[in-house]
Amino acid sequence: MKASVRLGTQGWNYDGWTGPFYPSKTPKKETLSLYAIVFDTVEIDSTFYAIPPENTVRGWAERTPADFTFSVKLPSEITHENRLQSSGEILLRFIERIQLLGDKLGCVLIQLPPDFSPAEHRSLSEFIRLLPSDTRFAIEFRDSEWLDSRVLNELREHNVALTLADSKWIDREASFDLAASPTASFSYVRWLGPRDLTDFSRIQIDRTSELRGWADAFSVLTEKVETVFGYFNNHYQGHSPASCHIFKKMMGLPTVDPDQLIIQPSLF
């Protein structure tokens, strides 16, 4: 395996995790520090709704070890409200704020809405030319019509990673095939699932077969890129920390048992 593989979850603060993952009665302010004992990366969803305050970003960095990384969603004001148009100013403000993470900034995810179709290709082309080259960006299309050679080559030109996904929008097998020809020096992977799951305390869906397929895809992908960022959603199986552990073990990567969190002195 050539690439550095960083696997974590989409978010870290869920009520259903207290007990199964975090020790019972864990204060909310302790959860990120505990999460960072088990995983070395996390995807933040809150940045999708607003640019975070400076003290919030600094707090994320301060509560995690030096080798921890955060991937963050681009604000929906850019992707959903503006549909990538007339967004240079807010993009600059967001990047300046999120770069307060320093070396802990993993990747910025450009999550596009399902109705953002190739008819808006010009908006995409103009927007990716605005992206600063000193920050990693990954783009998640939710319309398979985007997956053509012209678009993929355009992403390669700007070193923007095509997000590989296990979701209802992009066929899983298509992501497996695309793993052989990444569009950037790094890769970004997301595991999503049905929104009808509301209990996030335990595994409820058996995804063994799907994860074996992903393990095979990773064996190819990790020979093609320098770093892979991958994040599990609770909806994928019901409890994303367990999903991540299952996949890490399948990949032969080291894991930390959440039971070790019980003895952390910061809880007492």
Kinemage of the C-alpha trace (Angstrom):
@kinemage 1
@onewidth
@group {chain A} dominant
@subgroup {mainchain}
@vectorlist {calphas} color= white
{ca met a 1} P 0.000 0.000 0.000
{ca lys a 2} L 1.596 3.230 -1.153
{ca ala a 3} L -0.881 5.875 0.011
{ca ser a 4} L -1.478 7.194 3.489
{ca val a 5} L -5.047 6.121 4.303
{ca arg a 6} L -7.047 8.265 6.724
{ca leu a 7} L -10.445 6.845 7.647
{ca gly a 8} L -13.005 8.375 9.962
{ca thr a 9} L -16.637 9.368 10.225
{ca gln a 10} L -18.897 12.170 9.084
{ca gly a 11} L -19.189 14.094 12.341
{ca trp a 12} L -18.374 13.072 15.904
{ca asn a 13} L -21.168 14.407 18.104
{ca tyr a 14} L -24.224 12.112 18.165
{ca asp a 15} L -26.389 11.206 21.147
{ca gly a 16} L -26.558 7.573 20.024
{ca trp a 17} L -22.799 7.216 20.353
{ca thr a 18} L -22.768 7.822 24.104
{ca gly a 19} L -22.582 4.369 25.642
{ca pro a 20} L -21.718 2.350 22.520
{ca phe a 21} L -18.718 4.559 21.627
{ca tyr a 22} L -18.159 7.321 24.181
{ca pro a 23} L -18.401 6.427 27.878
{ca ser a 24} L -21.779 7.182 29.443
{ca lys a 25} L -22.210 10.745 30.730
{ca thr a 26} L -19.388 12.042 28.533
{ca pro a 27} L -19.665 15.870 28.370
{ca lys a 28} L -20.180 17.246 24.852
{ca lys a 29} L -16.991 19.308 25.164
{ca glu a 30} L -14.980 16.085 25.615
{ca thr a 31} L -16.245 14.204 22.559
{ca leu a 32} L -13.839 15.522 19.912
{ca ser a 33} L -10.775 14.860 22.066
{ca leu a 34} L -11.977 11.313 22.721
{ca tyr a 35} L -12.861 10.738 19.077
{ca ala a 36} L -9.312 11.745 18.123
{ca ile a 37} L -7.901 8.941 20.268
{ca val a 38} L -9.649 6.376 18.071
{ca phe a 39} L -9.574 8.011 14.621
{ca asp a 40} L -7.095 10.347 12.933
{ca thr a 41} L -9.534 12.294 10.745
{ca val a 42} L -13.127 13.545 10.662
{ca glu a 43} L -15.422 15.227 8.157
{ca ile a 44} L -17.194 18.357 9.426
{ca asp a 45} L -20.731 19.032 8.223
{ca ser a 46} L -21.414 22.282 10.104
{ca thr a 47} L -19.322 24.324 7.667
{ca phe a 48} L -21.953 23.481 5.021
{ca tyr a 49} L -24.361 25.803 6.837
{ca ala a 50} L -22.065 28.718 7.695
{ca ile a 51} L -18.464 29.847 7.878
{ca pro a 52} L -17.417 28.875 11.415
{ca pro a 53} L -16.225 31.504 13.908
{ca glu a 54} L -12.481 31.848 14.344
{ca asn a 55} L -12.560 30.558 17.927
{ca thr a 56} L -14.444 27.444 16.791
{ca val a 57} L -11.813 26.555 14.206
{ca arg a 58} L -8.990 27.172 16.665
{ca gly a 59} L -10.835 25.049 19.220
{ca trp a 60} L -11.002 22.113 16.818
{ca ala a 61} L -7.259 22.295 16.309
{ca glu a 62} L -6.491 22.687 20.010
{ca arg a 63} L -8.540 19.664 21.063
{ca thr a 64} L -6.846 17.225 18.684
{ca pro a 65} L -3.323 15.767 18.397
{ca ala a 66} L -0.747 17.076 15.937
{ca asp a 67} L -1.299 14.357 13.331
{ca phe a 68} L -5.101 14.726 13.231
{ca thr a 69} L -6.841 16.096 10.121
{ca phe a 70} L -10.209 17.715 9.404
{ca ser a 71} L -12.026 17.670 6.109
{ca val a 72} L -14.727 20.305 5.786
{ca lys a 73} L -17.701 20.931 3.525
{ca leu a 74} L -17.800 24.067 1.429
{ca pro a 75} L -20.688 26.326 2.512
{ca ser a 76} L -24.015 25.629 0.829
{ca glu a 77} L -24.262 29.335 0.025
{ca ile a 78} L -21.681 28.603 -2.680
{ca thr a 79} L -22.834 25.183 -3.845
{ca his a 80} L -26.613 25.298 -3.440
{ca glu a 81} L -27.672 28.949 -3.272
{ca asn a 82} L -25.194 30.465 -5.731
{ca arg a 83} L -24.676 27.242 -7.697
{ca leu a 84} L -20.945 28.090 -7.860
{ca gln a 85} L -21.575 31.485 -9.471
{ca ser a 86} L -20.464 34.877 -8.095
{ca ser a 87} L -18.812 33.173 -5.128
{ca gly a 88} L -15.205 34.337 -5.248
{ca glu a 89} L -15.492 36.556 -2.176
{ca ile a 90} L -17.170 34.018 0.094
{ca leu a 91} L -14.781 31.317 -1.132
{ca leu a 92} L -11.838 33.492 -0.117
{ca arg a 93} L -13.348 34.233 3.304
{ca phe a 94} L -14.075 30.560 3.907
{ca ile a 95} L -10.587 29.415 2.902
{ca glu a 96} L -8.915 32.084 5.030
{ca arg a 97} L -10.963 30.957 8.029
{ca ile a 98} L -10.521 27.234 7.569
{ca gln a 99} L -6.789 27.563 6.971
{ca leu a 100} L -6.527 28.433 10.657
{ca leu a 101} L -6.386 24.643 11.029
{ca gly a 102} L -2.908 24.774 9.495
{ca asp a 103} L -1.500 21.337 8.742
{ca lys a 104} L -4.645 19.781 10.212
{ca leu a 105} L -6.701 20.803 7.182
{ca gly a 106} L -7.201 17.656 5.159
{ca cys a 107} L -9.541 18.498 2.300
{ca val a 108} L -12.432 20.786 1.366
{ca leu a 109} L -15.459 18.928 0.003
{ca ile a 110} L -17.509 20.610 -2.730
{ca gln a 111} L -20.821 18.767 -2.347
{ca leu a 112} L -23.087 19.654 -5.263
{ca pro a 113} L -26.900 19.314 -5.191
{ca pro a 114} L -28.560 16.438 -7.096
{ca asp a 115} L -30.118 18.865 -9.580
{ca phe a 116} L -26.757 20.416 -10.507
{ca ser a 117} L -26.472 18.947 -13.990
{ca pro a 118} L -23.890 19.123 -16.804
{ca ala a 119} L -26.002 21.945 -18.249
{ca glu a 120} L -24.156 24.069 -15.650
{ca his a 121} L -20.701 22.924 -16.765
{ca arg a 122} L -19.585 26.473 -17.434
{ca ser a 123} L -20.262 27.442 -13.811
{ca leu a 124} L -18.180 24.493 -12.644
{ca ser a 125} L -15.295 25.336 -14.996
{ca glu a 126} L -15.194 28.964 -13.905
{ca phe a 127} L -15.391 28.042 -10.232
{ca ile a 128} L -12.600 25.475 -10.137
{ca arg a 129} L -10.279 28.038 -11.700
{ca leu a 130} L -10.793 30.112 -8.532
{ca leu a 131} L -9.634 27.332 -6.193
{ca pro a 132} L -6.300 28.046 -4.464
{ca ser a 133} L -3.654 25.485 -5.338
{ca asp a 134} L -2.352 25.274 -1.735
{ca thr a 135} L -5.580 23.645 -0.496
{ca arg a 136} L -6.955 20.202 -1.400
{ca phe a 137} L -10.436 20.134 -2.913
{ca ala a 138} L -12.697 17.186 -3.700
{ca ile a 139} L -15.946 17.446 -5.627
{ca glu a 140} L -18.983 15.243 -5.115
{ca phe a 141} L -21.363 15.027 -8.055
{ca arg a 142} L -24.860 13.685 -7.415
{ca asp a 143} L -25.637 13.218 -11.083
{ca ser a 144} L -23.831 10.417 -12.929
{ca glu a 145} L -23.976 12.389 -16.187
{ca trp a 146} L -20.964 14.345 -14.934
{ca leu a 147} L -18.731 11.285 -15.113
{ca asp a 148} L -17.350 11.740 -18.604
{ca ser a 149} L -13.778 12.093 -19.815
{ca arg a 150} L -14.042 15.818 -20.468
{ca val a 151} L -15.027 16.600 -16.881
{ca leu a 152} L -12.560 14.127 -15.368
{ca asn a 153} L -9.690 15.602 -17.375
{ca glu a 154} L -10.708 19.079 -16.278
{ca leu a 155} L -10.515 17.978 -12.648
{ca arg a 156} L -7.082 16.465 -13.292
{ca glu a 157} L -5.870 19.746 -14.747
{ca his a 158} L -6.669 21.477 -11.459
{ca asn a 159} L -5.757 18.554 -9.126
{ca val a 160} L -9.336 18.340 -7.815
{ca ala a 161} L -10.321 14.888 -6.556
{ca leu a 162} L -13.478 13.274 -7.831
{ca thr a 163} L -15.274 11.995 -4.732
{ca leu a 164} L -15.853 8.252 -4.889
{ca ala a 165} L -19.103 7.398 -3.149
{ca asp a 166} L -21.301 4.580 -1.961
{ca ser a 167} L -24.629 6.341 -2.403
{ca lys a 168} L -27.923 6.371 -4.268
{ca trp a 169} L -26.695 9.009 -6.695
{ca ile a 170} L -23.552 7.418 -8.130
{ca asp a 171} L -23.377 3.705 -8.849
{ca arg a 172} L -20.976 1.930 -6.486
{ca glu a 173} L -19.447 -0.062 -9.332
{ca ala a 174} L -18.720 3.182 -11.177
{ca ser a 175} L -16.710 4.365 -8.170
{ca phe a 176} L -14.802 1.079 -8.145
{ca asp a 177} L -13.886 1.592 -11.802
{ca leu a 178} L -12.937 5.232 -11.270
{ca ala a 179} L -10.551 4.253 -8.458
{ca ala a 180} L -8.144 3.066 -11.148
{ca ser a 181} L -7.842 6.547 -12.659
{ca pro a 182} L -7.958 9.222 -9.926
{ca thr a 183} L -8.167 12.882 -10.886
{ca ala a 184} L -5.779 14.203 -8.216
{ca ser a 185} L -2.736 13.273 -6.177
{ca phe a 186} L -5.135 12.356 -3.353
{ca ser a 187} L -8.556 10.734 -3.195
{ca tyr a 188} L -11.756 11.294 -1.242
{ca val a 189} L -14.325 8.585 -0.434
{ca arg a 190} L -17.743 8.813 1.250
{ca trp a 191} L -20.043 6.038 2.460
{ca leu a 192} L -23.669 7.200 2.707
{ca gly a 193} L -26.937 5.345 3.293
{ca pro a 194} L -30.749 5.432 3.637
{ca arg a 195} L -32.109 8.324 5.675
{ca asp a 196} L -34.762 6.164 7.363
{ca leu a 197} L -32.179 4.946 9.892
{ca thr a 198} L -32.536 7.004 13.074
{ca asp a 199} L -30.853 4.778 15.684
{ca phe a 200} L -27.121 5.493 15.492
{ca ser a 201} L -26.073 3.252 18.377
{ca arg a 202} L -25.445 -0.012 16.518
{ca ile a 203} L -24.891 -1.733 13.189
{ca gln a 204} L -28.254 -2.531 11.574
{ca ile a 205} L -27.362 -3.220 7.923
{ca asp a 206} L -24.888 -5.866 6.790
{ca arg a 207} L -22.557 -4.247 4.258
{ca thr a 208} L -19.859 -6.932 4.301
{ca ser a 209} L -20.120 -7.607 0.585
{ca glu a 210} L -20.000 -3.919 -0.327
{ca leu a 211} L -17.026 -3.269 1.941
{ca arg a 212} L -15.110 -6.174 0.416
{ca gly a 213} L -15.648 -4.520 -2.945
{ca trp a 214} L -14.309 -1.272 -1.535
{ca ala a 215} L -11.272 -3.066 -0.091
{ca asp a 216} L -10.488 -4.363 -3.576
{ca ala a 217} L -10.922 -0.853 -5.008
{ca phe a 218} L -8.621 0.571 -2.327
{ca ser a 219} L -5.917 -1.938 -3.240
{ca val a 220} L -5.842 -0.252 -6.659
{ca leu a 221} L -6.477 3.316 -5.481
{ca thr a 222} L -3.700 3.341 -2.899
{ca glu a 223} L -1.152 2.592 -5.614
{ca lys a 224} L -2.280 5.651 -7.580
{ca val a 225} L -2.388 8.476 -5.013
{ca glu a 226} L -0.440 9.826 -2.048
{ca thr a 227} L -3.323 10.125 0.431
{ca val a 228} L -6.859 8.767 0.742
{ca phe a 229} L -9.449 10.447 2.945
{ca gly a 230} L -12.530 8.331 3.669
{ca tyr a 231} L -15.586 9.029 5.825
{ca phe a 232} L -18.516 6.864 6.935
{ca asn a 233} L -22.009 8.201 7.584
{ca asn a 234} L -24.189 6.768 10.366
{ca his a 235} L -26.832 5.950 7.769
{ca tyr a 236} L -24.535 3.530 5.961
{ca gln a 237} L -24.957 0.769 8.556
{ca gly a 238} L -26.367 2.505 11.626
{ca his a 239} L -23.209 3.304 13.619
{ca ser a 240} L -20.347 4.868 11.658
{ca pro a 241} L -17.534 4.235 14.184
{ca ala a 242} L -18.220 0.504 13.894
{ca ser a 243} L -18.412 0.733 10.095
{ca cys a 244} L -15.046 2.446 10.032
{ca his a 245} L -13.505 -0.176 12.320
{ca ile a 246} L -14.853 -3.013 10.197
{ca phe a 247} L -13.347 -1.525 7.061
{ca lys a 248} L -10.012 -0.687 8.695
{ca lys a 249} L -9.676 -4.272 9.878
{ca met a 250} L -10.626 -5.511 6.415
{ca met a 251} L -7.841 -3.306 5.033
{ca gly a 252} L -5.325 -4.533 7.601
{ca leu a 253} L -5.033 -1.077 9.165
{ca pro a 254} L -4.447 -0.605 12.916
{ca thr a 255} L -7.485 0.161 15.074
{ca val a 256} L -8.070 1.537 18.573
{ca asp a 257} L -10.770 -0.154 20.643
{ca pro a 258} L -13.301 2.432 21.937
{ca asp a 259} L -13.191 0.632 25.313
{ca gln a 260} L -9.883 2.420 25.871
{ca leu a 261} L -11.772 5.717 26.127
{ca ile a 262} L -13.222 4.704 29.482
{ca ile a 263} L -9.896 5.153 31.252
{ca gln a 264} L -9.157 8.618 29.924
{ca pro a 265} L -8.423 10.875 32.956
{ca ser a 266} L -10.036 13.923 31.274
{ca leu a 267} L -13.418 12.421 32.068
{ca phe a 268} L -12.944 12.544 35.813
